[in-house]
Amino acid sequence: MRSYVVRCFCEPVEAVDTPDPVPTGTEVVVEVTRCGVCHSDLHLQEGFYDLGGGRKLSLADRGVQLPLVMGHEVLGRVIAKGPEAALGDDAIGRDVLVYPWLGCGKCEVCRRGEENYCPTSGSIGVFRPGGYADKCVVPHPRYLVDVSGIDPTLAATYACSGLTAYSALRKAPVDRDRDWLLILGAGGVGLSGLQIARALGHQRIALADIDPAKRELALAEGAQLVVDPRDRGALAKLQALEGGVAAAIDFVGAGETASFGIAAIRKAGTYVAVGLFGGDIPLSVPLLVLRAITLRGSYVGNLGELRELIALVKSGRVPPLPVEAVPMERVNEALDRLRAGKVSGRLVLAR
């Protein structure tokens, strides 16, 4: 089979031919037909996260080993299963979405259904081979999600973009009818967050983005207010909304967006960091106490949340995210476009 591999950090991925995988135990082999291209893949290709202040978090130190087959938004066709995989013969040939955020599967965190928080991560496309390949090995059939009836190019994005947005929204304690919710960033994940927030019943949504085209798109997708965070009056406009927004969800995750989001929330409000662009936050401890605000991170989502999201999508309440299919062999072009910020919605590799 052909895979597209990161051999050296900061270098383009390379096409490599290897023997087809043979499943053992509970493993399932999925023939990849779609795989989303995610901003976190850029960090994996580069080999680090920017911690701010000139500091970097090495992904090699976190256990990411090269060569690496990236790709965690995997959709494909079941073509083989190990002898212990609890799948009927009728499952062969079925199209499925793969839940990629795997843990050890045995610890208390995993047993309560939060594998994405497992201390021993085994995520597909990060710590084990992913979907930038003809075939992908999934360790157990419980990670396969039925997405029948959903366009496959769109469905692939729900394994990360959609799931990450959905899980972050569930961490924002707001009254969906009366409170203002602020979304920071209208890239692929932020736009997905806006659409899902509308589907969940949020009536008052503000969005901040520096790109005027993305702000216009956000208005078309149902945002009630959009601002350019660089404008002098943008923060004051948000703070005037009943003392500020009830919650800010930061899908960029830069130092500047974090500072803006924290300043925009009202007393006892919540700021949720999601994006991994990089940077740090100067924070006053007395103001943290006096404002009684909550700061928290949100990392992807769990398997139960993915199943909830897919049910929401199948209900017809989530409009389709703008997606563009790109041939798998043009993966480097797709990564370069994403790095340059020249993508509206999401890019999905297709075979």
Order of alpha helices (4+ residues) and beta strands (2+ residues): beta-beta-beta-alpha-beta-beta-beta-beta-beta-alpha-beta-beta-alpha-alpha-beta-alpha-beta-alpha-beta-alpha-beta-alpha-beta-alpha-beta-alpha-beta-alpha-beta
